[in-house]
């Protein structure tokens, strides 16, 4: 049996173009075999949605 891990979703972010800053959309549609609707990283490839630890986000914010 698999161990259940719990977490907390704190933001949903998408970008219109790859390589640009993502914006918080608060909610969105998840599309089968695509990812998040209107996200530049959606599509038929291996990483349609990324889950980031809050520690990683805080580290990137500190670099700004």
PDB file of N, CA, C and O in Angstrom:
ATOM      1  N   UNK A   1       0.840  -1.179   0.000  1.00  0.00           N
ATOM      2  CA  UNK A   1       0.000   0.000   0.000  1.00  0.00           C
ATOM      3  C   UNK A   1       0.887   1.245   0.000  1.00  0.00           C
ATOM      4  O   UNK A   1       1.918   1.273   0.672  1.00  0.00           O
ATOM      5  N   UNK A   2       0.494   2.260  -0.742  1.00  0.00           N
ATOM      6  CA  UNK A   2       1.274   3.485  -0.849  1.00  0.00           C
ATOM      7  C   UNK A   2       1.014   4.402   0.332  1.00  0.00           C
ATOM      8  O   UNK A   2      -0.103   4.483   0.845  1.00  0.00           O
ATOM      9  N   UNK A   3       2.064   5.088   0.752  1.00  0.00           N
ATOM     10  CA  UNK A   3       1.938   6.066   1.825  1.00  0.00           C
ATOM     11  C   UNK A   3       1.304   7.341   1.262  1.00  0.00           C
ATOM     12  O   UNK A   3       1.673   7.796   0.179  1.00  0.00           O
ATOM     13  N   UNK A   4       0.372   7.902   1.982  1.00  0.00           N
ATOM     14  CA  UNK A   4      -0.277   9.139   1.569  1.00  0.00           C
ATOM     15  C   UNK A   4       0.505  10.315   2.136  1.00  0.00           C
ATOM     16  O   UNK A   4       0.758  10.382   3.339  1.00  0.00           O
ATOM     17  N   UNK A   5       0.881  11.233   1.268  1.00  0.00           N
ATOM     18  CA  UNK A   5       1.556  12.440   1.706  1.00  0.00           C
ATOM     19  C   UNK A   5       0.593  13.602   1.566  1.00  0.00           C
ATOM     20  O   UNK A   5      -0.124  13.714   0.572  1.00  0.00           O
ATOM     21  N   UNK A   6       0.582  14.457   2.561  1.00  0.00           N
ATOM     22  CA  UNK A   6      -0.315  15.599   2.532  1.00  0.00           C
ATOM     23  C   UNK A   6       0.467  16.865   2.243  1.00  0.00           C
ATOM     24  O   UNK A   6       1.644  16.972   2.590  1.00  0.00           O
ATOM     25  N   UNK A   7      -0.175  17.803   1.619  1.00  0.00           N
ATOM     26  CA  UNK A   7       0.436  19.082   1.321  1.00  0.00           C
ATOM     27  C   UNK A   7      -0.644  20.145   1.230  1.00  0.00           C
ATOM     28  O   UNK A   7      -1.832  19.869   1.394  1.00  0.00           O
ATOM     29  N   UNK A   8      -0.211  21.343   0.969  1.00  0.00           N
ATOM     30  CA  UNK A   8      -1.134  22.465   0.855  1.00  0.00           C
ATOM     31  C   UNK A   8      -0.818  23.209  -0.430  1.00  0.00           C
ATOM     32  O   UNK A   8       0.323  23.619  -0.644  1.00  0.00           O
ATOM     33  N   UNK A   9      -1.803  23.386  -1.278  1.00  0.00           N
ATOM     34  CA  UNK A   9      -1.655  24.153  -2.502  1.00  0.00           C
ATOM     35  C   UNK A   9      -1.825  25.625  -2.150  1.00  0.00           C
ATOM     36  O   UNK A   9      -2.870  26.022  -1.635  1.00  0.00           O
ATOM     37  N   UNK A  10      -0.811  26.436  -2.424  1.00  0.00           N
ATOM     38  CA  UNK A  10      -0.873  27.848  -2.034  1.00  0.00           C
ATOM     39  C   UNK A  10      -1.059  28.782  -3.223  1.00  0.00           C
ATOM     40  O   UNK A  10      -1.422  29.942  -3.027  1.00  0.00           O
ATOM     41  N   UNK A  11      -0.823  28.322  -4.447  1.00  0.00           N
ATOM     42  CA  UNK A  11      -1.013  29.177  -5.610  1.00  0.00           C
ATOM     43  C   UNK A  11      -1.122  28.333  -6.875  1.00  0.00           C
ATOM     44  O   UNK A  11      -0.563  27.240  -6.963  1.00  0.00           O
ATOM     45  N   UNK A  12      -1.851  28.861  -7.849  1.00  0.00           N
ATOM     46  CA  UNK A  12      -1.928  28.286  -9.189  1.00  0.00           C
ATOM     47  C   UNK A  12      -1.449  29.382 -10.131  1.00  0.00           C
ATOM     48  O   UNK A  12      -2.049  30.454 -10.204  1.00  0.00           O
ATOM     49  N   UNK A  13      -0.357  29.106 -10.855  1.00  0.00           N
ATOM     50  CA  UNK A  13       0.265  30.118 -11.703  1.00  0.00           C
ATOM     51  C   UNK A  13       0.437  29.602 -13.121  1.00  0.00           C
ATOM     52  O   UNK A  13       0.771  28.437 -13.339  1.00  0.00           O
ATOM     53  N   UNK A  14       0.206  30.485 -14.080  1.00  0.00           N
ATOM     54  CA  UNK A  14       0.411  30.158 -15.488  1.00  0.00           C
ATOM     55  C   UNK A  14       1.144  31.319 -16.158  1.00  0.00           C
ATOM     56  O   UNK A  14       1.217  32.420 -15.611  1.00  0.00           O
ATOM     57  N   UNK A  15       1.688  31.057 -17.352  1.00  0.00           N
ATOM     58  CA  UNK A  15       2.286  32.130 -18.152  1.00  0.00           C
ATOM     59  C   UNK A  15       1.798  31.997 -19.586  1.00  0.00           C
ATOM     60  O   UNK A  15       1.513  30.898 -20.062  1.00  0.00           O
ATOM     61  N   UNK A  16       1.706  33.133 -20.263  1.00  0.00           N
ATOM     62  CA  UNK A  16       1.254  33.134 -21.650  1.00  0.00           C
ATOM     63  C   UNK A  16       2.350  32.655 -22.596  1.00  0.00           C
ATOM     64  O   UNK A  16       2.064  32.071 -23.641  1.00  0.00           O
ATOM     65  N   UNK A  17       3.631  32.910 -22.220  1.00  0.00           N
ATOM     66  CA  UNK A  17       4.768  32.499 -23.040  1.00  0.00           C
ATOM     67  C   UNK A  17       5.819  31.852 -22.147  1.00  0.00           C
ATOM     68  O   UNK A  17       5.978  32.242 -20.990  1.00  0.00           O
ATOM     69  N   UNK A  18       6.532  30.873 -22.673  1.00  0.00           N
ATOM     70  CA  UNK A  18       7.628  30.252 -21.925  1.00  0.00           C
ATOM     71  C   UNK A  18       8.717  31.282 -21.685  1.00  0.00           C
ATOM     72  O   UNK A  18       8.972  32.134 -22.536  1.00  0.00           O
ATOM     73  N   UNK A  19       9.355  31.207 -20.531  1.00  0.00           N
ATOM     74  CA  UNK A  19      10.438  32.120 -20.207  1.00  0.00           C
ATOM     75  C   UNK A  19       9.994  33.440 -19.617  1.00  0.00           C
ATOM     76  O   UNK A  19      10.822  34.315 -19.366  1.00  0.00           O
ATOM     77  N   UNK A  20       8.703  33.598 -19.390  1.00  0.00           N
ATOM     78  CA  UNK A  20       8.196  34.826 -18.778  1.00  0.00           C
ATOM     79  C   UNK A  20       7.688  34.527 -17.374  1.00  0.00           C
ATOM     80  O   UNK A  20       7.426  33.374 -17.030  1.00  0.00           O
ATOM     81  N   UNK A  21       7.553  35.563 -16.580  1.00  0.00           N
ATOM     82  CA  UNK A  21       7.075  35.399 -15.212  1.00  0.00           C
ATOM     83  C   UNK A  21       5.635  34.875 -15.221  1.00  0.00           C
ATOM     84  O   UNK A  21       4.796  35.323 -16.002  1.00  0.00           O
ATOM     85  N   UNK A  22       5.382  33.934 -14.351  1.00  0.00           N
ATOM     86  CA  UNK A  22       4.030  33.383 -14.242  1.00  0.00           C
ATOM     87  C   UNK A  22       3.159  34.294 -13.398  1.00  0.00           C
ATOM     88  O   UNK A  22       3.655  35.008 -12.526  1.00  0.00           O
ATOM     89  N   UNK A  23       1.861  34.268 -13.657  1.00  0.00           N
ATOM     90  CA  UNK A  23       0.934  35.071 -12.861  1.00  0.00           C
ATOM     91  C   UNK A  23      -0.028  34.150 -12.118  1.00  0.00           C
ATOM     92  O   UNK A  23      -0.394  33.080 -12.604  1.00  0.00           O
ATOM     93  N   UNK A  24      -0.423  34.590 -10.937  1.00  0.00           N
ATOM     94  CA  UNK A  24      -1.352  33.828 -10.101  1.00  0.00           C
ATOM     95  C   UNK A  24      -2.755  33.976 -10.669  1.00  0.00           C
ATOM     96  O   UNK A  24      -3.267  35.088 -10.801  1.00  0.00           O
ATOM     97  N   UNK A  25      -3.371  32.854 -11.003  1.00  0.00           N
ATOM     98  CA  UNK A  25      -4.727  32.882 -11.548  1.00  0.00           C
ATOM     99  C   UNK A  25      -5.763  32.375 -10.540  1.00  0.00           C
ATOM    100  O   UNK A  25      -6.952  32.311 -10.851  1.00  0.00           O
ATOM    101  N   UNK A  26      -5.321  32.023  -9.359  1.00  0.00           N
ATOM    102  CA  UNK A  26      -6.169  31.561  -8.260  1.00  0.00           C
ATOM    103  C   UNK A  26      -6.875  30.240  -8.548  1.00  0.00           C
ATOM    104  O   UNK A  26      -7.005  29.413  -7.646  1.00  0.00           O
ATOM    105  N   UNK A  27      -7.329  30.022  -9.767  1.00  0.00           N
ATOM    106  CA  UNK A  27      -7.926  28.743 -10.149  1.00  0.00           C
ATOM    107  C   UNK A  27      -7.846  28.614 -11.665  1.00  0.00           C
ATOM    108  O   UNK A  27      -7.651  29.603 -12.371  1.00  0.00           O
ATOM    109  N   UNK A  28      -7.998  27.395 -12.155  1.00  0.00           N
ATOM    110  CA  UNK A  28      -7.951  27.183 -13.604  1.00  0.00           C
ATOM    111  C   UNK A  28      -8.537  25.810 -13.921  1.00  0.00           C
ATOM    112  O   UNK A  28      -8.832  25.012 -13.032  1.00  0.00           O
ATOM    113  N   UNK A  29      -8.690  25.571 -15.200  1.00  0.00           N
ATOM    114  CA  UNK A  29      -9.155  24.261 -15.658  1.00  0.00           C
ATOM    115  C   UNK A  29      -7.936  23.388 -15.945  1.00  0.00           C
ATOM    116  O   UNK A  29      -6.931  23.862 -16.475  1.00  0.00           O
ATOM    117  N   UNK A  30      -8.036  22.114 -15.592  1.00  0.00           N
ATOM    118  CA  UNK A  30      -6.999  21.137 -15.916  1.00  0.00           C
ATOM    119  C   UNK A  30      -7.522  20.320 -17.087  1.00  0.00           C
ATOM    120  O   UNK A  30      -8.601  19.731 -17.016  1.00  0.00           O
ATOM    121  N   UNK A  31      -6.748  20.291 -18.162  1.00  0.00           N
ATOM    122  CA  UNK A  31      -7.177  19.624 -19.382  1.00  0.00           C
ATOM    123  C   UNK A  31      -6.423  18.311 -19.578  1.00  0.00           C
ATOM    124  O   UNK A  31      -5.196  18.276 -19.484  1.00  0.00           O
ATOM    125  N   UNK A  32      -7.145  17.252 -19.845  1.00  0.00           N
ATOM    126  CA  UNK A  32      -6.549  15.935 -20.047  1.00  0.00           C
ATOM    127  C   UNK A  32      -5.521  15.987 -21.178  1.00  0.00           C
ATOM    128  O   UNK A  32      -5.776  16.576 -22.229  1.00  0.00           O
ATOM    129  N   UNK A  33      -4.373  15.376 -20.958  1.00  0.00           N
ATOM    130  CA  UNK A  33      -3.283  15.292 -21.927  1.00  0.00           C
ATOM    131  C   UNK A  33      -2.762  16.665 -22.356  1.00  0.00           C
ATOM    132  O   UNK A  33      -2.144  16.779 -23.414  1.00  0.00           O
ATOM    133  N   UNK A  34      -2.998  17.701 -21.560  1.00  0.00           N
ATOM    134  CA  UNK A  34      -2.489  19.035 -21.873  1.00  0.00           C
ATOM    135  C   UNK A  34      -1.854  19.694 -20.656  1.00  0.00           C
ATOM    136  O   UNK A  34      -0.706  20.134 -20.716  1.00  0.00           O
ATOM    137  N   UNK A  35      -2.589  19.766 -19.560  1.00  0.00           N
ATOM    138  CA  UNK A  35      -2.112  20.471 -18.376  1.00  0.00           C
ATOM    139  C   UNK A  35      -3.071  21.580 -18.011  1.00  0.00           C
ATOM    140  O   UNK A  35      -4.286  21.404 -18.100  1.00  0.00           O
ATOM    141  N   UNK A  36      -2.541  22.732 -17.596  1.00  0.00           N
ATOM    142  CA  UNK A  36      -3.376  23.843 -17.172  1.00  0.00           C
ATOM    143  C   UNK A  36      -3.806  24.673 -18.381  1.00  0.00           C
ATOM    144  O   UNK A  36      -2.979  25.073 -19.200  1.00  0.00           O
ATOM    145  N   UNK A  37      -5.102  24.923 -18.478  1.00  0.00           N
ATOM    146  CA  UNK A  37      -5.645  25.692 -19.598  1.00  0.00           C
ATOM    147  C   UNK A  37      -4.958  27.059 -19.680  1.00  0.00           C
ATOM    148  O   UNK A  37      -4.773  27.728 -18.663  1.00  0.00           O
ATOM    149  N   UNK A  38      -4.588  27.462 -20.878  1.00  0.00           N
ATOM    150  CA  UNK A  38      -3.961  28.756 -21.181  1.00  0.00           C
ATOM    151  C   UNK A  38      -2.522  28.886 -20.689  1.00  0.00           C
ATOM    152  O   UNK A  38      -1.967  29.984 -20.719  1.00  0.00           O
ATOM    153  N   UNK A  39      -1.905  27.793 -20.238  1.00  0.00           N
ATOM    154  CA  UNK A  39      -0.517  27.856 -19.790  1.00  0.00           C
ATOM    155  C   UNK A  39       0.422  27.504 -20.935  1.00  0.00           C
ATOM    156  O   UNK A  39       0.194  26.533 -21.658  1.00  0.00           O
ATOM    157  N   UNK A  40       1.476  28.294 -21.099  1.00  0.00           N
ATOM    158  CA  UNK A  40       2.450  28.068 -22.169  1.00  0.00           C
ATOM    159  C   UNK A  40       3.151  26.717 -22.046  1.00  0.00           C
ATOM    160  O   UNK A  40       3.645  26.195 -23.045  1.00  0.00           O
ATOM    161  N   UNK A  41       3.204  26.147 -20.863  1.00  0.00           N
ATOM    162  CA  UNK A  41       3.894  24.870 -20.666  1.00  0.00           C
ATOM    163  C   UNK A  41       2.985  23.665 -20.865  1.00  0.00           C
ATOM    164  O   UNK A  41       3.433  22.526 -20.738  1.00  0.00           O
ATOM    165  N   UNK A  42       1.723  23.902 -21.174  1.00  0.00           N
ATOM    166  CA  UNK A  42       0.802  22.808 -21.462  1.00  0.00           C
ATOM    167  C   UNK A  42       1.118  22.195 -22.811  1.00  0.00           C
ATOM    168  O   UNK A  42       1.768  22.820 -23.650  1.00  0.00           O
ATOM    169  N   UNK A  43       0.665  20.993 -23.015  1.00  0.00           N
ATOM    170  CA  UNK A  43       0.858  20.334 -24.300  1.00  0.00           C
ATOM    171  C   UNK A  43       1.270  18.893 -24.130  1.00  0.00           C
ATOM    172  O   UNK A  43       1.409  18.406 -23.008  1.00  0.00           O
ATOM    173  N   UNK A  44       1.467  18.208 -25.242  1.00  0.00           N
ATOM    174  CA  UNK A  44       1.760  16.769 -25.200  1.00  0.00           C
ATOM    175  C   UNK A  44       3.237  16.471 -24.922  1.00  0.00           C
ATOM    176  O   UNK A  44       3.966  16.022 -25.806  1.00  0.00           O
ATOM    177  N   UNK A  45       3.659  16.723 -23.706  1.00  0.00           N
ATOM    178  CA  UNK A  45       5.025  16.387 -23.324  1.00  0.00           C
ATOM    179  C   UNK A  45       5.057  15.941 -21.887  1.00  0.00           C
ATOM    180  O   UNK A  45       4.001  15.833 -21.264  1.00  0.00           O
ATOM    181  N   UNK A  46       6.229  15.674 -21.329  1.00  0.00           N
ATOM    182  CA  UNK A  46       6.374  14.997 -20.041  1.00  0.00           C
ATOM    183  C   UNK A  46       6.130  15.880 -18.817  1.00  0.00           C
ATOM    184  O   UNK A  46       5.924  15.341 -17.729  1.00  0.00           O
ATOM    185  N   UNK A  47       6.142  17.204 -18.938  1.00  0.00           N
ATOM    186  CA  UNK A  47       5.993  18.050 -17.751  1.00  0.00           C
ATOM    187  C   UNK A  47       4.974  19.148 -18.017  1.00  0.00           C
ATOM    188  O   UNK A  47       5.334  20.294 -18.284  1.00  0.00           O
ATOM    189  N   UNK A  48       3.715  18.787 -17.942  1.00  0.00           N
ATOM    190  CA  UNK A  48       2.641  19.732 -18.213  1.00  0.00           C
ATOM    191  C   UNK A  48       2.347  20.606 -17.000  1.00  0.00           C
ATOM    192  O   UNK A  48       1.933  21.756 -17.147  1.00  0.00           O
ATOM    193  N   UNK A  49       2.558  20.073 -15.814  1.00  0.00           N
ATOM    194  CA  UNK A  49       2.302  20.796 -14.568  1.00  0.00           C
ATOM    195  C   UNK A  49       3.487  20.570 -13.641  1.00  0.00           C
ATOM    196  O   UNK A  49       3.932  19.436 -13.469  1.00  0.00           O
ATOM    197  N   UNK A  50       4.000  21.640 -13.044  1.00  0.00           N
ATOM    198  CA  UNK A  50       5.096  21.524 -12.087  1.00  0.00           C
ATOM    199  C   UNK A  50       4.596  21.870 -10.694  1.00  0.00           C
ATOM    200  O   UNK A  50       3.859  22.839 -10.511  1.00  0.00           O
ATOM    201  N   UNK A  51       4.997  21.081  -9.727  1.00  0.00           N
ATOM    202  CA  UNK A  51       4.687  21.362  -8.326  1.00  0.00           C
ATOM    203  C   UNK A  51       5.989  21.765  -7.655  1.00  0.00           C
ATOM    204  O   UNK A  51       6.957  21.004  -7.656  1.00  0.00           O
ATOM    205  N   UNK A  52       6.012  22.954  -7.086  1.00  0.00           N
ATOM    206  CA  UNK A  52       7.230  23.470  -6.472  1.00  0.00           C
ATOM    207  C   UNK A  52       7.060  23.598  -4.969  1.00  0.00           C
ATOM    208  O   UNK A  52       6.007  24.014  -4.487  1.00  0.00           O
ATOM    209  N   UNK A  53       8.097  23.240  -4.237  1.00  0.00           N
ATOM    210  CA  UNK A  53       8.096  23.425  -2.790  1.00  0.00           C
ATOM    211  C   UNK A  53       8.160  24.921  -2.487  1.00  0.00           C
ATOM    212  O   UNK A  53       8.818  25.669  -3.210  1.00  0.00           O
ATOM    213  N   UNK A  54       7.498  25.354  -1.449  1.00  0.00           N
ATOM    214  CA  UNK A  54       7.500  26.763  -1.068  1.00  0.00           C
ATOM    215  C   UNK A  54       8.928  27.257  -0.825  1.00  0.00           C
ATOM    216  O   UNK A  54       9.233  28.416  -1.103  1.00  0.00           O
ATOM    217  N   UNK A  55       9.795  26.399  -0.317  1.00  0.00           N
ATOM    218  CA  UNK A  55      11.189  26.772  -0.084  1.00  0.00           C
ATOM    219  C   UNK A  55      11.881  27.164  -1.400  1.00  0.00           C
ATOM    220  O   UNK A  55      12.677  28.102  -1.425  1.00  0.00           O
ATOM    221  N   UNK A  56      11.583  26.459  -2.473  1.00  0.00           N
ATOM    222  CA  UNK A  56      12.162  26.777  -3.777  1.00  0.00           C
ATOM    223  C   UNK A  56      11.660  28.123  -4.283  1.00  0.00           C
ATOM    224  O   UNK A  56      12.420  28.896  -4.867  1.00  0.00           O
ATOM    225  N   UNK A  57      10.407  28.396  -4.064  1.00  0.00           N
ATOM    226  CA  UNK A  57       9.825  29.673  -4.490  1.00  0.00           C
ATOM    227  C   UNK A  57      10.438  30.815  -3.704  1.00  0.00           C
ATOM    228  O   UNK A  57      10.780  31.846  -4.283  1.00  0.00           O
ATOM    229  N   UNK A  58      10.583  30.656  -2.406  1.00  0.00           N
ATOM    230  CA  UNK A  58      11.179  31.705  -1.572  1.00  0.00           C
ATOM    231  C   UNK A  58      12.632  31.964  -1.974  1.00  0.00           C
ATOM    232  O   UNK A  58      13.091  33.106  -1.944  1.00  0.00           O
ATOM    233  N   UNK A  59      13.353  30.906  -2.349  1.00  0.00           N
ATOM    234  CA  UNK A  59      14.739  31.057  -2.780  1.00  0.00           C
ATOM    235  C   UNK A  59      14.804  31.900  -4.056  1.00  0.00           C
ATOM    236  O   UNK A  59      15.673  32.763  -4.176  1.00  0.00           O
ATOM    237  N   UNK A  60      13.902  31.666  -5.004  1.00  0.00           N
ATOM    238  CA  UNK A  60      13.886  32.433  -6.245  1.00  0.00           C
ATOM    239  C   UNK A  60      13.474  33.883  -5.993  1.00  0.00           C
ATOM    240  O   UNK A  60      14.005  34.797  -6.624  1.00  0.00           O
ATOM    241  N   UNK A  61      12.544  34.095  -5.084  1.00  0.00           N
ATOM    242  CA  UNK A  61      12.141  35.466  -4.752  1.00  0.00           C
ATOM    243  C   UNK A  61      13.302  36.256  -4.186  1.00  0.00           C
ATOM    244  O   UNK A  61      13.435  37.452  -4.448  1.00  0.00           O
ATOM    245  N   UNK A  62      14.143  35.592  -3.410  1.00  0.00           N
ATOM    246  CA  UNK A  62      15.294  36.261  -2.782  1.00  0.00           C
ATOM    247  C   UNK A  62      16.317  36.702  -3.825  1.00  0.00           C
ATOM    248  O   UNK A  62      17.099  37.617  -3.565  1.00  0.00           O
ATOM    249  N   UNK A  63      16.329  36.071  -5.000  1.00  0.00           N
ATOM    250  CA  UNK A  63      17.261  36.425  -6.061  1.00  0.00           C
ATOM    251  C   UNK A  63      16.837  37.663  -6.839  1.00  0.00           C
ATOM    252  O   UNK A  63      17.655  38.269  -7.530  1.00  0.00           O
ATOM    253  N   UNK A  64      15.575  38.042  -6.735  1.00  0.00           N
ATOM    254  CA  UNK A  64      15.066  39.232  -7.464  1.00  0.00           C
ATOM    255  C   UNK A  64      15.689  40.507  -6.966  1.00  0.00           C
ATOM    256  O   UNK A  64      15.373  41.586  -7.467  1.00  0.00           O
TER     257      UNK A  64
END
